Every structure is written in C-alpha cells, then in structure tokens.
Amino acid sequence: MLRGGKIKYNCKSEESLRGLLRVLIVEDSEDDLELLLRELRRGGYEPVYRCVDSFKAMTHALEREKWDIVISDFEMPSFSGLAALALLGSMKLDLPFIVVSGAVDEEKIVEVMRAHASDYIMKGNLSRLNSAVERELREACKRRAYRRTEEDLRKLSMAVEQSPSTVVITDLNGNIEYVNPKFTELTGYSYHETIGRTPGMLNSGRHPDEFYEELWNTILAGNTWQGELQNRKKNGELYWENTTISPIINEEGETTHFIAVKEDITARKLAEQELIESELRYRTLFEELKDAVFVRSSEGRFLDINPAGVELFGYASRQEMMALDFATDIYVNPENLSSFEDGIDKMGFVRDFEAVMKRKDGSEITTNVTATAIRDGSGHVTGYRAVLRDMTGFKTLERKVVEAQKMEAIGALAGGVAHDFNNILTAIILYAGGAIEKLDDSEPEVTADINEVLKAAYRATDLTRQLLIFGRKQKVEFRALTVNSVLEGVVKMIGRLIGEDISLVLDLTEDIRIIMADKCNLEQVILNLVVNARDVMPEGGAIVLRTTNVTIDEAGARATPEASPGDFICLSVEDSGEGIDKDTCQHIFEPFYTTKEKGSGLGLAVVHGIVKRHGGWITVDTDRPAGTTFNVYLPAASVQKAPQEEESGLLFDDFHGSDEKILLVEDDKEVRIPTYRILTECGYAVQEAASADEALAIFEREEGDFDLLFSDVILTGKSGLYLADELSGRNPSMGVLLTSGHIGNKSQWPAIKERGLDFISKPYSVVDLLSAIKGSLLLPEINPEAGLLGQGDR
C-alpha cells in the first residue's frame, strides 16, 4: 500500500522554534551586538552566536560552523551587509539573512532586497526582529524539506524508469496513466499506445472471469493482490508475470490510484513445464520401475515421484510428497546434501552416491543415488532427476516392524483384558469377602469353600499381572521383598513350564538380602530365563536356580561393564545345555535377535530391560558344551526386613467408619454394588454414581459436602482423574482415592503419581478396600502398612 499527498515539511511549531538559535552576527559595534542579543532573548531564543566584522572572519565562521541564520549590519568600516550577502551566495549556503541598519534609505532597502536578503529591519524598530527570525527560520525549513522531497522524487522516478520490473499505474477505473520503459520493452506496446487503455489489453484469455473478479475485489477493498498472470504481448506471444497490485492512498486515507509491479517469470514457467513434459515421455517406465524415481526443483520441491518412491518414504500418496521440502523433510545430513548438489552442478550427474534419508515415520534409510541435472537454455540448473535404491535391508526392517506391531497389539489386548477381567475379579473378591465376614464358626465348610473362591480369584489376579508384564503394559511398583520369596511363589509354575524331562534344583541362601523390586517384573525375569534354559535342552537336563549375597568393590565394578560397587544379590539360572557361541553371545540381548526357528527375539531383551530398570545388570557365563549360567545382579535395599504378605483375618469392625461422606463413582455395576454395600455396612455415608457427569450432579446437589471421592479412573465419558481434579478444586479438603483394573505407565499413572493421589489396584479385597478408605480419610489410628496395595505417593 502506497501513501501520497502534499509535501510534509515537518517544521517545528511556533513555540518549539524558540529556544537554541545558532546565529552568525555581522556587526562591528559592541553596543549594537548587545541590543540584538537582548532582543533575541526577549523573544524566547537562546542565541549561540559568533560576531564577525570582516570578509575573512565571516568566511572562517561559515566554513567551520553550522548556523541557523545570519543577522548583519548594513555598513561597517571594513565590511558591509551587501558584501556579506555576496559571500553567503558564493558559498551556496541557504541561510536566512536579515539586515539591521540604523539609517532609513529606501534605495538601500531596495538594493539589499534585490541582493536576496530575507528582511531589512531598522535598529530603532528591533521589535520586528523576533517575528522576522521566526518567519525566516520557518521558510528555510520549508525550502529544505522541498529540496529533500524533490530529491526523493527524482530518485524514485529514476528507480521506476530504470526498474527491471514492469510498473503500471492506473486510476480507480483501471485506466492506465503511467507505464515505465520496461513495460513497453516487454509487451511491445509504446507509451502512447498504452496510456488511457486498461490492463485488459494484455488479457490472454487463459484465466477465468472469476480470477479477475477476485483480483478487483481485493484491491477495491484496499488490500494488496499478489499472484501469477499469463498475459499476451502485442505480437500475440504469451508470457508469465508475477504481479503485485497495491492501492495508492492519499493523506485523507482515500484510494486514488493502483500501482502494479510485475516480474517476467516466463523462463521459469517454461522450464518447469518443459520438465514435466519431458518426464511424461517416460511415464510408463517411471511408474512401473521398482526403484524409487523422482524429479525435484533446485529449490527442493518434489515435482514428481513414482509409486515405488512414495512407498519407500512411507507416505500415503504422491500429492502428499509434493508439499515436502527435500532438504528438511527427506535429507538427514545437510552437509551431505551440499556435497551431492555441488557434485552434480559441476559434473552434470552423480553415480552411486550414498545418502541417508528419512521416511515419514522418522526412521532412517540408506540409499544409493544416481542423478542427473536438469538445465534451462542458459545452462543454469533448474532441477534434478534421481533414481534411489534402498540399501538398508528393507525386508529385514519390515519384519522387525511387524514384530514390534505384534507386541503392541498384544500389549493393547492385555491392557483391555486386564481392565475388564480385574473388574470381574473385584466383584468376586468383594462379594466373597463380604460373605465370609458374615459367617460364624458354625459353618466351617462354607467358610472353607469361600476361602477357596478367594484363593482362585487371587491366582487369577496373578495371571492377569503376568499377562500385563508380557505385553509391557503393567505399571511398575517397587517394594521391599526377597528374591527367595518370589522364587518360591513361582516354583509350581516353573515345574509346569519345564516338564518332566528337566529337573529343577533350588539353591537359595537363607539370609538373602532384601531388594526393592517390582514383584511381577521379577517373576517375568525368572520365567523368561527358565524358558530360555528349557529351550536349549530339548532332550532333557537340569536347571539350577541359585541366590547369593554379593559385595562388589571398585576393582570388581571396573572389570564388568554396567556394574557398580556395593551390596547386591545375585540370582543365577544355570542349565546343562550346549552353551552359547561367542558371536551369538554378543547379540542375545538385542531386540528381535533369536536363534530359534519360531522365537520372537524378545525374551532376553525384556529381561535385560527389566534388570536395568531395577538398577542392576546381567552377565552370561558359558562354556560349550558344558551349559550356560545367567547371573542377574540387583542392588540390596537399606531396609532390614521385608513386609509380610497380608493375612485376611481382620474384621469389618477394625475399619468401621463414623458416617464420613463418601462419593463412590464406578461405571461397572457388578463392582459398584458390593463396594457400596461394604462401605455402608461399615458405617460410611455413601452416595453412588455411574459416571463423572452423574457424580458432578450429586456433588453440586450436596454442595460439595463430602469427605472422600472414591472413583474408578476409566469411566464412560469423562475420566476419574478429570473428576478428581474438578472436585478437588471445589473442595480442597476432600480426600481422593482412585482405582482401576489397569493403569499403564504410559497412560494416566504418571499423572496420578504427580498429583500425589491415593490409588488402589483392582482387584482388591475387603480389607484392602477398607484400609485404603481409612488411609485416604487421613485417620491416624490405621497403620498404613496394613495391606495398602498399589497406593500412589501421598
């Protein structure tokens, strides 16, 4: 948008003109000098002056200093006002020059004014001096501004006249009022043939009416239009222009004209079109070739790519790749790209150039590139044609990705099954637990039967946790335990896994140190190592499970990668198989690496990951054909005693409430009913809801008067975590206890831990439930170690 109008002088206001005044005074009388200075000061000026009375002195002053005005006496013994005027003119200085004289002589006045003095003032009438000074300062300012404007206009005119771009100015109706020489050179129309006509004289007929309507609507609205136009010259030849049309605005804010600046882009458009037409001749070969083939511009945009290339880079379509920037979206190493382009620019081609590129998913592929340069008629490189061959063993990578997707599917399945299955188990355990508390000693057989139901439910709980570990979807809960207790808990399962042909030997140190570990993860380590040992002994053999206390010093730590000094326990799994060769031993912990025909290559990788997560490491001792021993080292804990497993001998009365108000939110009816029943029977005032929205309505109805929110995390609609945040904000003193049948590390578990919310995992027993409720209500009489399973940090 251009703005025009009258010249803006930007001179100071009348008040601001007063002040510091640099004045050169030509005077030989001290008294007259003082009169002049006094009058200037009376007028509000602060004169910074120099007084001269000779040609030489005035010349020196004009050359060395900058002045606003000259005030001169008319007659002096050795100098005169006329001589001073002549000197000022000879130096071509545009300074106001006021003559002050004591004599009244009209001929002198006429002579002075003809010599271009600014004013003539009588010494007896110095009251006119300040107004004359102010007037002449303002006029001098205007003259300077006018000269600057003239110079700017001259430069602008030269720039437009000599511009390599076409410039056209029209009135509001589109009538052309000006074109620069470049316009006549490009279009073939002379200046006189053009003035008074409209730009429609160049219309090629290649753009629809809607195109021009949009253009006019844009500029008539006061906006700038920019785009590409295909026009027609006087000789009928078509050409392309990159055009910018802007309104010219006057000082009243009105649009008076439009200016168009246009760049001839015909060569570029023809080169691009030639590229496309040239490639069309080889379309069949291009489409069917199994190697990736593409054409890109020198600016880095894809102009075309074959289906094999789209597949190689992992995009959905050719059109999706057209929007990519080759340097940032495809190429990995910018320096490598510069080397590629430098080589092809010099030689015209490259052959067998190795380049690392990236797919849409971010994975890197190493390619072998053969490419040629595309040049325009002037020999400039305008683009590149290239053939890529994948050198990364794509099929092997594809198989690994498929395996990873399988594991992700297993994990997703495990998470879904765990949530629903744990809800079912919760209902079973609560109903059974509630029933057993109501029985007396007169029905021992019924009590025993219900206890068997509870044992079966707890075994099912363990199986669910094993499934989650296998799918790597289980949250990690570190607690104090001994590896011996974990081994004793899975020994029956191990017996079923290894079969009758393999003997199992336990060699456990009685005073084994306590460790901080996730029980389920540790079970997975044991089972994976046992299964690995079983698979290398198809004809039978022996497996020894051994635990020992180990202390490692600095020297021992330096001798073993990943080791550190301190107290540890060592879990060893020893088999009597054929051992492992050296090359295989270097890769056994790599994901997807397997020597088994149907192996996934994940078992030992999972073991390695779990051990590292627990701050330990694993070593392998193998001596072909004498068998292999896997040694797992885990750091000892500072605690001296591991907590015992909870005995379910406590009664309801041990956890009885005192009418504390609990808002119970559970969308599974089979869980909600027994939970509600148990809590109400234990003396709590419970209101139940099946969704977050229903809970919000109850909360508002009760004006937030609750002591505890007990909610499932995964609800229909809004989540329990959302509900906890919302209600805690309204009632900060209310306790929060969350529960779920499955909370993975990558889901809402980190958010629960970050907020410090209490959490109890499903399935939970009656004692677990009541203990967690008491703990969340912050009642000090309850021991927090009495069976709180899976609670978050407080």
C-alpha angles and dihedrals in degrees: 000000000000124000124207141165139106123356111271107220095187090204119162124264120257092263095046092050088066115080131059110027123184101208129177108207119199103200138127097197120087091200094051089047091055091048091054093047092047091052093048091050090048087056092056098262126132101210119211099190148171121201119213132173104182141061092246095048093048092048091051092049094049093049098046104038141040118241137192097201144356121226114189139182113232100228129029131162095253103014140032141206091246091053090049090051091050091050091050091051093048090055090051092231117157099215128142109253118200120185117212115192137170095213126077108220119148092201090056091048092050091046092051095047091048087055086060099256112164096226144344117224128183116232088229091059103046090146086087092057100085095047090048091050092049092048094048094046089053093047091049089052091052092049092052092048091049092051091049091050091048090051092048091049091048091052092045091049091050091047092052093043093049097036117128086217125078114253122196127177121194136176121245091278092054096255110150114242100168141016126176125231092263089064093056091044093051101040100034092232117125123232093254092047089056107042112096095019127099129245086254086086085079096049110137096190089235095111124066122241090252089063092059092041090057090048093052094043089054098052095038087057088059095256132124119252121208129180148107122288130191108212137174126240125222090264091053096255116142121230138173127236133188099219134196117186119188134176119245110226124202126214091271089059094251124137108240104166144358125237123202123196112192133186122203107238097166094117092053094047092048091049091052091047091048090052092054095044092048092053093048090068089065098039097122093052089042094053098043100041111112093213118080113262125183143166120213136176123245087253089064102256122134111243094180141348131183125240092258089057093049089052093046093055093043100240127141099233146359090252091058090056093049089074094054128104109227095212097050105024101039111018118074102192115046092194090054089051091052090051090050094051094043091052095048093045091055101039101026091235145035128211130201093358111171115223133169113222135174134235126222091267091056096252116137126236129190112225137189109224131201113179144165131203123245113216134190125227091279093055095252117143109247100168150337138249114208141179117206128197120193110237099176100090092259096190092055090050090048091054091051091050090050090052091049090051090051091054091048090052090049090050092049090048091048092051093049094046092045094054095051095036093050090051089055091047091049091056091048094048094045095047091045093043092048091049095050092052090057094053122093130209092273092079106051095152093055090047091051092048093051090048088055088052089053092048091051090049091051090049088052088050090056091049090053091052090050089053091052092050090050090053090041091235099118122110113238117244114185115203138159112272144134125250088225092063091050092050092049090051095055100035093101091051090049090053091055092046099052098041130211097300093068123063121217122215124189116203104176127172107232098216094044113166122256118251134192105239146139105256095212092048091049091050088052091053091052095046094046093050092046092049090048089052092047093052093056091055105057091156094050134261140151137300121200120198110197133178125194140166113245133188116196122199128203093271092050091049092052091051094058124056113238091013125126133190121264143069118322143162120233122214111195126193110193126186134185096224130122098281129236127282119238097251093050091047090061092060107032095104094049115110114258093009110132140155092196121100093230100022122130095212090230106099100081092034089058090048091051092049094049093047092050090048088056092052095254140106140220132227132191125218113190133165115179121256095006099076138256136275123201112203117199116195118198126178118253118243126238093235117098100210135036117226115256122243111268118263113216095220097113120110132225091254090065089067101032115150132218103230093289108171114244127186105209115199117185127143094198106085093199089060098036096055099055091039091053092046095050094047094048092047088053094058103267125133101231131187116187133210133182097208143022092254091053090048091051090052092050091046091053092045091053091043090239094296098153132124096202141018111210108185142161111240097220108057135159105269115351117029129246090244090057089049092050092052093046097047096039088056090056096041110023092177093061116104120233127212118177129193138184142168090229132014113169125203090247096048126057098318095094090051091050091051092045092055091047092234122165114249135188121190123228130271098050131168126236089258091048090051097047093043091051091047091052092047093050091050085058094235107167096207092072117085106230090215092061097105105309101161121196099348120166124238113288 
